Each structure stands twice: as C-alpha cells, then as structure tokens.
Amino acid sequence: MSRFEAELDARIRLQNEMVESKKDTNPSDDDSLDDIHRRLQESDAANLTAEPDTPNAWDRVKLARHPNRPYTLDYIELLFKDFFEIHGDRRFGDDPAMVAGFALFHEEPCVVIGHQKGRTTRQRQHRNFGMPKPEGYRKALRVMKLAEKFHRPVFTLIDTPGAYPGIDAEERGQAEAIAYNLREMAKLRVPVIVAVTGEGGSGGALAIGMGDRVLMLENSIYSVISPESCSAILWRDQAHAEDAARALRLTAPDLLEFGLIDQIVPEPVGGAHINHQEAGSLLDASLSDALRSVRDLDCDERISRRYEKFRKMGEFEERRESGF
C-alpha cells in the first residue's frame, strides 16, 4: 500500500472508529468527522496522485483524542523494562489517573510518570478519563523526589484533558498541588524529559510538564483550554470549536515555532493509533536523544537552563498610564 493509500485508509478508519466511540457522549462530533472525510475525498489526496493535505488544527485535536491512540501504559510496555508501579501520595490515597513508578530505559534505571485514560467504559471511570486529582500530582512529585534521591532521570508522558475540576479535588487543594509541582520540578537535580503524547490540557498537563526537554508527538495538542471550552466562553456556543482550535495555536508545529517545545516526534502514517509499535519506536529514539543531550550537563547548569527556559516563555508589554 502506498503512503497516499495508507493516509486515506487511516482517515476513513479514524472517522468510523471515532463515530462509534463518541456518538453516545458527544453527538455533535459526527458532523465534524463527516467534514474531515468530505474534505479528504475532495482533495487531491483522494485520487492518490498528490501529497495529502496537512491536517489542520481541528483534525489534530481529533487525532490526539483518538480512542485507539497509545496511552502511558502502552508506551511503558513498549519502551521500558521491569516497570514497578508506586501507589499513593502518603497523604490521602492513590489516583489511578496518574501512573508512576521505577523502570529501566535502555538498561538504565529511571522513573516514568504519566496520565492514563483507560480503554473501556469501566477503565475510563476507574482512571477518571485521565484527569488527576491532587493526590495524583502529589504521588507524581513523591516519585520524582525518589528519583532525585537515587539519581535517576525522570520521564513524563502527558495525555490528559486537564486536571479534575470536581468539588472534592478543589477541597483537597488542586491548585496548590499543581503549583507546588511546578516549583519543585524546576529544582529537581536529575534530568527531566517530557513528552506530550496526546492531549496536553492546561495545568493538568503542565503539572508534570516542566522538563529540560519537552517533546510533542506530531498529532498531539497542548493548550491552556480545550477548543470546546474556548468556544463556549467566546461565542457562547461550542459550535465554533474548530475556529477556536485554529486560534489557540495548539498544535506541535505552532508550539515549536513559539519556542514552547523543543522537538516534534513524528508518528506513523495516519497517526499513532494506526501502529503502536512504530509509534513507540519513533518516541524511543527521541527520548534517547533528549536524555543524551542533558545527562552530562552540570547539575546546577541544567537547573538554570530549565528555569530560564520556562521564564522566557511568552511576550508581554508593560504600559503605564500618565498621572500614576
């Protein structure tokens, strides 16, 4: 099968699978998927004689949320050996939405942490759809501190719609847990490598996202707010989610252009959900290169670079009104 046939076939399968998996929870997605299919059929890619169109922002949102996309436990099985999971934050309890533990990466001891969404309905309920509560972030930080104690690099895999916004999470200090993680991750004395593998939703993603090298898979997204929520705020209607996705500049190429990430990790033709093994191999090579680039740096220099990397993000201008 040619690259163009594979792309077309992958998009058609993407439509069919997402319609089946989401029609009960979000019927409005059907029209958007039909639009993707129609645009593909009408494009030059449909006759397999020209390069396929580059997916737009909304297409990438759909791909990042694909139910068959590899999750953290899939990548752990593909890339790491002898994974030993650690549970609980030693304060309140365990959070299945956040997976953390010790493992071997190319025979080197390390720590791996990541969000886990779940595949079946029961798994998704158990994992809270990959939305951690405060105990999840505190568990992640607890494991990072163990990594620091035993001089092991930290790998974090981000794939979450965002931090859980429920009352119970807020009562237990959701905002404080995220803020505390940011402060402590900025000071970790071991290498920290971050990879956004699917959805990178707001502070829920950033809470394990402060690293020396930040990678994004080709069809992942990273944003302060979801397109649907942005649309609901700005237009009072979620129907403008596609416009919001375009305006948010949440794709990997956009964020690389802004200097917010360091590298884009390519995916198999059609998306990571098409071939987990190939997606894992591509990510494995990028993680190895990222770790190699920071491992031998002096500890204080590495921390300084990490701090400056995040401090310089964003542009703003101060204006002072006359008379003040």
Summary of the structure (lengths in Angstrom):
residues: 324
radius of gyration: 20.0
end to end distance: 69.0
largest distance: 70.5
contacts: 1080
relative contact order: 0.12
helix: 50%
strand: 15%
